[in-house]
Amino acid sequence: MGPYVAAIDQGTTSSRCVLVDRHGSIVAMAQQEHEQIYPRPGWVEHDADEIRSNVDLVIREALGMVDASPADVVAVGVTNQRETTLLWSRETGRPLTNAIVWQDLRTADLCHDLAGDEGPDRFRARTGLPLATYFAGPKIRWLLDHDADLRSRAEDGDVAFGTMDTWVAWNLTGEHVTDVTNASRTMLMDLETLSWEDDLLDAIGVPRSVLPRIVPSSGQLGTAHDPLPGVPFTGILGDQQAALFGQACFEPGTAKNTYGTGCFLLLNTGEELVRSENGMLTTVAYQREGEPARYALEGSIAIAGAGVQWLRDNLRMIDSAEEITDLALSVDDNGGVYFVPAFSGLFAPWWRDDARGVITGLTRFANRGHIGRAVLEATAFQARDVLEAMEADSGVSLSLLKVDGGMVVNDILMQFQADMLDVDVVRPKTSETTVLGAAYAAGLAVGFWESLEEIATHWKEDRTFVPDMDADDREHRWTQWHKAVDRSMGWVDAGRDE
């Protein structure tokens, strides 16, 4: 039995633990969903205590699935929903607030105020990020501004901040750490120095006392206690960087797109820090201990699989996410219906927090099937927006795109994605590349895998989707999509609560 590397995936809708063997195969996986809390329109929260309990539970369940003990685990790593922001007490270790989720919009007014006369790119040269509700720094400021006691406790040193990697690490090891990939999503870290910078902290209004120590993505980061007592804690990667790692996109110019709650396309740019002029994010891809950081361009899309969840949970059009396939297949095409899922505004390349979701092109001909297909197609349209902007920034024209995440099992979506991008879309045999990437980062640090080259040999293709759409048809649909995007914008005035 064993040895294994354990990896924890603390995601937007659930927490998972997997055990991975030397061949890169997942031998056990346990998963537990957590509640999505919506206190007001545009607000999204998580109960951090529920997540802590769920992480503990899935670790124990994964071990039990193969009758393993902590002694069979050589290392543990974590990957996480990025930007989701939590404050807790250093003294008690208990959350002081609910976690504010990355999709949350409550910091819109604050971001406008911080932009001032310099605009949303005020901090982009240092951080690679526009001022947007997406990122963690303004969320910390908002929490401290709205609770005088929290601000006072923070300045006295009792308050700890973390994205969810830090929360998992704190509870698993007692260490207050975050890695460079997650720190690069706060607007508080300089991309070149890989350190918290006082001028950024002062400008955004975050006290240094709340911040964790920044560490490499793969290295000796701590030692776990119960339920993995004595196991080296050796890997942290934000979820999208973990998927890049799990897809073995180690060379500059390689890219992957993950289709999960949101959709995130990352292009490895190596040691070169490419600054975007087309709405992309510049972010840290990963860093191994003792080596320079590797960087990436990223196109972030807020709503992908979450659109299917919306059909299921809010509109009750389907009873399970899997039923979206049959719903979409019940019609020949979208019937002229287009869906823009701007529930949390529009992310890359638009960065418009005044946008809201719209369904356009409705006639009496339209039915449930057309809406279901439009929801799927929206993800592919958004990915083309991102890819075109990314190619303009990087000068790299992709000939193929590796894909992963829960939605890639949907052949309709994957074929439509290939058709809209006019490039081959390649699905791996293991679609769970996010959690696999966290395992690889942890295992590399202890020599479980010797090199990136060895890890790359574990990647195997499942299917390639080849473009098969008439060019005129492709461009017509593309034009109609942008008409719908235009109509989604300007629904919320800056400075006005919904």
C-alpha positions in Angstrom: 0.0 0.0 0.0 1.3 3.4 -0.9 3.3 5.5 -0.9 1.0 8.3 -1.9 1.0 12.1 -2.2 -2.1 13.7 -0.8 -3.6 16.8 -2.4 -6.4 19.0 -1.0 -8.5 21.0 -3.5 -10.5 23.6 -1.6 -12.8 24.8 -4.4 -15.6 27.3 -4.8 -18.4 24.7 -4.3 -16.7 21.8 -2.6 -13.5 20.5 -0.9 -11.8 17.3 -2.1 -8.9 15.2 -1.1 -7.1 12.8 -3.5 -4.3 10.3 -3.1 -1.9 10.0 -6.1 0.6 7.2 -6.8 4.0 7.4 -8.5 2.4 7.0 -11.9 0.3 10.1 -11.5 -2.9 8.1 -11.0 -5.6 9.2 -8.6 -6.3 6.1 -6.4 -8.8 7.7 -4.1 -10.9 10.8 -4.1 -13.4 12.1 -1.4 -15.5 15.2 -1.9 -17.8 17.3 0.2 -19.9 20.3 -1.0 -20.3 23.5 1.2 -23.1 26.1 1.3 -23.2 29.1 -1.0 -24.3 32.1 1.0 -26.0 35.1 -0.7 -26.7 37.8 1.9 -27.6 40.4 -0.8 -27.6 40.7 -4.6 -24.0 40.5 -5.8 -22.7 39.2 -2.4 -21.3 35.7 -2.1 -19.9 34.2 1.1 -18.7 30.9 2.6 -18.7 29.6 6.1 -15.0 28.9 6.8 -15.7 26.7 9.8 -17.8 24.4 7.5 -14.9 24.3 5.0 -12.4 23.5 7.8 -14.6 20.6 8.9 -15.1 19.4 5.3 -11.4 19.4 4.6 -10.8 17.3 7.7 -13.6 14.9 6.6 -12.4 14.4 3.0 -8.8 13.7 4.2 -10.0 10.9 6.5 -12.4 9.6 3.8 -9.7 9.4 1.1 -7.4 7.5 3.4 -10.2 5.1 4.3 -11.0 4.4 0.7 -7.7 2.6 0.2 -7.2 1.5 3.9 -4.2 3.9 4.1 -2.7 5.6 7.2 -0.8 8.9 7.4 2.4 6.8 7.3 1.6 5.9 3.7 1.6 9.6 2.7 5.0 11.1 1.8 3.7 14.7 1.3 0.6 16.8 1.1 -0.2 19.9 -1.0 -3.2 22.2 -1.4 -4.8 24.0 -4.2 -7.6 26.5 -3.7 -10.2 28.9 -4.9 -8.1 32.1 -5.3 -9.0 35.6 -4.0 -11.6 34.3 -1.6 -10.8 36.3 1.5 -11.0 35.4 5.2 -10.1 37.1 8.5 -9.6 35.0 11.7 -8.2 35.5 15.2 -4.6 34.5 15.7 -5.5 33.8 19.4 -8.5 31.5 19.0 -8.0 30.4 15.3 -11.7 31.0 14.7 -13.1 33.0 11.7 -14.1 36.6 12.5 -16.2 36.9 9.4 -17.6 34.7 6.7 -15.2 34.4 3.8 -15.9 36.8 1.0 -15.9 34.8 -2.2 -13.9 35.8 -5.4 -17.2 36.3 -7.2 -18.5 38.9 -4.7 -19.2 42.4 -5.9 -19.4 44.4 -2.7 -16.1 46.2 -3.2 -17.2 47.8 -6.5 -17.5 51.3 -5.0 -14.2 50.9 -3.1 -12.4 49.9 -6.3 -13.8 53.0 -8.1 -12.6 55.2 -5.2 -9.1 53.6 -5.2 -8.8 54.1 -8.9 -9.3 57.8 -8.6 -7.9 59.9 -11.4 -5.4 57.2 -12.4 -8.1 54.7 -13.4 -8.5 51.0 -12.9 -4.9 50.4 -14.0 -3.4 52.3 -11.1 -1.6 49.3 -9.7 -1.3 47.1 -12.8 2.4 47.9 -13.5 3.3 46.5 -10.0 0.7 43.8 -9.6 -0.3 42.8 -13.1 -4.0 43.3 -12.0 -6.6 45.9 -12.7 -8.6 47.3 -9.8 -11.6 45.0 -9.7 -13.9 43.3 -7.2 -12.2 40.0 -8.1 -9.1 40.5 -6.0 -8.4 40.0 -2.3 -6.8 43.3 -1.2 -9.9 45.5 -1.5 -11.9 42.7 0.2 -9.6 42.9 3.2 -10.0 46.7 3.3 -13.8 46.5 3.0 -13.9 44.1 6.0 -11.8 46.3 8.1 -13.7 49.5 7.1 -17.0 48.0 8.0 -16.1 46.8 11.5 -14.1 49.3 13.7 -13.3 46.5 16.2 -11.8 44.4 13.4 -9.6 47.3 12.3 -8.4 47.9 15.9 -7.7 44.2 16.4 -5.8 44.0 13.1 -3.6 46.9 14.1 -3.0 45.2 17.5 -1.8 42.1 15.7 -4.6 39.6 16.5 -6.2 39.4 13.0 -4.9 37.0 10.4 -5.8 37.3 6.7 -5.7 34.4 4.2 -7.0 33.2 1.0 -8.3 29.6 1.4 -4.9 28.0 0.9 -3.7 30.0 4.0 -6.8 28.9 6.0 -6.2 25.2 5.1 -2.5 25.5 5.9 -3.2 27.2 9.2 -5.5 24.5 10.3 -3.4 21.7 9.0 0.1 22.9 10.1 -0.3 26.0 12.3 1.8 28.0 9.8 0.5 31.3 8.5 1.7 31.1 4.9 0.6 31.7 1.3 2.4 30.9 -1.9 3.5 33.3 -4.7 0.6 32.3 -6.9 -2.0 33.2 -4.4 -0.1 36.3 -3.2 -0.1 37.5 -6.8 -3.9 37.7 -6.6 -4.1 40.2 -3.7 -2.9 43.4 -5.4 -0.5 43.7 -2.4 2.5 41.8 -3.8 5.0 43.2 -6.3 5.4 40.7 -9.2 9.1 41.3 -9.5 10.2 41.3 -5.9 7.6 38.6 -4.9 7.1 40.4 -1.6 4.4 42.5 0.2 5.2 46.2 -0.6 4.4 49.0 1.8 3.3 51.5 -0.8 0.7 49.1 -2.1 -0.4 48.2 1.5 -0.7 51.9 2.3 -2.6 52.8 -0.9 -5.1 50.0 -0.5 -5.3 50.4 3.3 -4.2 47.0 4.6 -2.0 46.6 7.6 1.1 44.4 7.2 0.3 42.7 10.5 -2.5 40.7 9.0 -0.5 39.2 6.1 0.9 35.7 5.9 4.5 34.8 4.9 5.0 34.3 1.2 6.6 31.0 0.2 7.4 29.1 -3.0 4.7 26.9 -4.5 6.8 23.8 -4.1 9.2 23.4 -1.2 9.5 22.6 2.5 6.6 24.7 3.9 5.7 23.0 7.2 4.6 19.7 8.8 1.0 18.6 9.1 -0.7 17.5 12.2 -4.0 15.6 12.7 -5.4 14.1 10.4 -2.0 13.8 8.6 0.3 13.9 11.6 4.0 14.2 10.6 3.4 14.5 6.9 5.5 17.1 5.1 3.4 20.0 3.8 5.2 20.9 0.6 2.9 22.4 -2.0 0.6 25.3 -2.5 -0.8 26.5 -5.9 -3.9 28.6 -6.7 -6.3 26.5 -8.5 -5.7 27.8 -12.0 -1.9 27.6 -11.7 -2.3 24.1 -10.3 -4.2 23.1 -13.4 -1.4 24.6 -15.6 1.0 22.5 -13.6 -1.2 19.4 -13.8 -1.5 19.8 -17.6 2.4 19.7 -17.7 2.4 23.2 -19.4 6.0 23.8 -18.2 7.3 25.4 -21.4 6.8 29.0 -22.4 4.0 29.2 -25.0 2.0 26.3 -23.6 -1.5 27.0 -22.4 -4.5 25.4 -20.8 -8.2 26.3 -20.2 -10.0 25.1 -17.1 -13.8 24.8 -17.2 -15.1 24.9 -13.7 -17.3 27.3 -11.7 -15.6 29.9 -13.9 -13.3 29.5 -16.9 -9.6 30.4 -16.8 -7.2 30.3 -19.6 -3.4 30.5 -18.7 -0.5 30.9 -21.0 3.0 30.1 -19.6 5.4 32.9 -20.4 8.4 31.4 -18.5 10.6 33.8 -16.6 9.4 36.7 -18.7 6.9 39.0 -17.1 4.5 40.0 -19.9 2.4 43.0 -19.1 -1.0 43.0 -20.9 -2.4 45.8 -23.0 -5.6 43.8 -23.8 -7.3 43.1 -20.5 -5.4 40.0 -19.5 -3.9 39.5 -16.1 -0.2 39.0 -15.4 0.2 36.4 -12.7 2.8 34.1 -11.1 2.5 30.6 -12.6 4.5 28.8 -10.0 7.9 28.8 -8.2 10.0 25.9 -7.0 12.1 26.4 -3.9 15.5 27.9 -4.9 14.4 28.8 -8.4 13.1 31.9 -10.2 9.3 32.3 -10.5 7.6 31.4 -13.7 4.9 33.8 -15.0 1.7 33.5 -17.0 -0.9 35.6 -18.8 -4.4 34.8 -17.6 -7.9 35.4 -18.9 -10.4 35.0 -16.1 -14.1 34.3 -16.8 -16.4 34.5 -13.8 -19.2 32.2 -14.9 -18.9 28.9 -16.8 -20.2 25.8 -14.9 -21.9 28.3 -12.5 -24.2 29.1 -15.4 -25.3 25.4 -15.6 -25.8 25.4 -11.8 -28.0 28.5 -12.2 -30.2 26.6 -14.7 -30.4 23.8 -12.2 -30.8 25.6 -8.9 -32.5 28.9 -9.8 -34.6 28.2 -12.9 -35.1 24.4 -12.3 -34.8 23.7 -16.0 -32.7 20.6 -15.2 -32.4 18.4 -12.1 -28.7 17.7 -12.4 -25.8 19.3 -14.2 -25.4 16.3 -16.4 -28.8 16.9 -18.0 -27.5 20.0 -19.8 -26.2 17.7 -22.5 -29.6 16.2 -23.3 -31.2 19.7 -23.1 -28.8 21.1 -25.5 -29.2 18.1 -27.9 -32.9 18.6 -28.0 -32.4 21.4 -30.5 -30.3 21.8 -33.6 -28.7 25.1 -32.7 -29.2 28.0 -30.3 -32.2 29.3 -32.3 -30.7 32.8 -32.3 -30.6 32.9 -28.5 -27.5 34.3 -26.7 -26.8 34.3 -23.0 -24.2 36.6 -21.4 -23.6 35.3 -17.8 -22.5 38.6 -16.3 -23.9 37.6 -12.8 -20.7 39.1 -11.2 -20.0 41.6 -13.9 -17.8 40.7 -16.9 -14.2 39.7 -16.2 -11.5 39.4 -18.9 -11.0 41.1 -21.3 -13.8 43.6 -20.4 -13.5 44.2 -16.6 -16.9 45.7 -16.4 -18.5 45.4 -12.9 -21.5 47.4 -14.2 -22.5 44.5 -16.5 -25.3 42.0 -15.6 -26.6 38.8 -17.2 -28.8 39.0 -20.2 -30.6 36.6 -22.5 -31.1 38.1 -26.0 -32.6 37.0 -29.3 -35.8 35.5 -27.7 -38.7 34.8 -30.0 -41.8 32.5 -29.5 -39.8 29.9 -31.3 -37.2 29.8 -28.4 -37.6 27.0 -25.8 -35.7 25.4 -22.9 -33.3 23.7 -25.3 -32.2 26.9 -26.9 -31.6 28.5 -23.6 -29.6 25.4 -22.4 -27.5 25.5 -25.5 -26.9 29.2 -25.2 -25.6 28.7 -21.7 -23.1 26.2 -22.9 -22.1 28.3 -25.9 -21.5 31.3 -23.7 -18.5 29.6 -22.1 -16.9 29.0 -25.6 -17.6 32.6 -26.7 -16.0 34.0 -23.6 -12.9 31.8 -24.1 -12.5 33.1 -27.7 -12.6 36.7 -26.3 -9.8 35.8 -23.9 -7.7 33.8 -26.4 -7.7 36.6 -29.0 -6.6 39.2 -26.4 -3.9 36.8 -25.1 -2.5 36.2 -28.5 -2.3 40.0 -29.1 -0.4 40.4 -25.9 2.0 37.5 -26.3 2.5 37.3 -30.0 1.9 33.5 -29.7 -0.8 31.9 -31.9 -1.9 28.7 -30.3 -2.3 25.6 -32.6 -3.9 23.6 -29.8 -5.5 24.2 -26.4 -5.3 21.7 -23.5 -8.6 21.7 -21.5 -9.6 20.4 -18.1 -12.2 20.8 -15.4 -15.7 19.4 -14.8 -17.3 20.7 -18.0 -14.8 19.1 -20.4 -16.8 15.8 -20.3 -19.4 17.6 -22.4 -18.6 16.8 -26.0 -21.0 19.4 -27.3 -19.2 22.2 -25.5 -15.7 20.9 -26.4 -16.6 20.6 -30.1 -18.2 24.1 -30.1 -15.1 25.4 -28.4 -12.9 24.0 -31.1 -15.2 25.5 -33.8 -15.2 29.0 -32.2 -11.4 29.1 -31.6 -10.6 27.4 -34.9 -7.9 25.4 -33.1 -7.7 21.8 -31.9 -9.0 21.3 -28.3 -7.2 18.5 -26.5 -8.8 16.7 -23.5 -6.6 14.6 -21.2 -7.4 11.2 -19.8 -7.4 12.8 -16.4 -9.5 15.9 -16.3 -8.9 16.5 -12.6 -5.7 18.3 -13.4 -6.1 21.0 -10.7 -5.8 18.7 -7.7 -3.2 16.7 -9.6 -1.1 19.8 -10.0 -1.1 20.3 -6.3 0.0 16.7 -5.8 2.8 17.2 -8.3 4.1 20.4 -6.6 4.1 18.6 -3.2 5.7 15.4 -4.5 8.5 17.2 -6.4 9.6 18.9 -3.1 10.3 15.5 -1.5 11.7 13.7 -4.5 8.6 11.5 -5.1 8.9 12.6 -8.7 12.4 13.6 -9.8 11.7 16.2 -12.4 9.2 18.2 -14.4 10.1 16.0 -17.3 9.0 12.9 -15.4 5.7 14.5 -14.5 5.1 15.4 -18.2 5.3 11.7 -19.1 2.2 11.0 -17.0 0.1 13.3 -19.2 -2.1 11.3 -21.6 -4.5 12.5 -24.3 -8.1 11.3 -24.2 -9.6 13.0 -27.3 -8.8 15.9 -29.7 -11.7 18.0 -31.0 -11.0 19.3 -34.4 -12.7 22.5 -35.8 -15.6 21.7 -38.1 -17.6 24.9 -38.7 -17.9 27.0 -41.8 -15.9 30.2 -41.4 -18.9 32.5 -42.3 -21.1 30.7 -39.7 -18.4 31.1 -37.1 -18.1 34.8 -37.7 -21.8 35.4 -37.8 -22.2 33.8 -34.4 -19.3 35.8 -33.1 -20.9 39.0 -34.2 -24.2 38.1 -32.6 -22.4 37.3 -29.4 -20.8 40.7 -29.2 -24.1 42.3 -29.8 -25.4 40.5 -26.7 -22.3 41.5 -24.7 -22.9 45.2 -25.6 -26.4 44.9 -24.2 -25.2 43.5 -20.9 -23.2 46.5 -20.0 -24.2 49.6 -18.0 -26.9 48.0 -15.9 -25.4 49.2 -12.6 -24.3 52.8 -12.0 -20.9 53.2 -10.2 -21.5 54.3 -6.6 -25.0 53.0 -6.4 -26.1 49.9 -4.4 -28.2 47.3 -6.2 
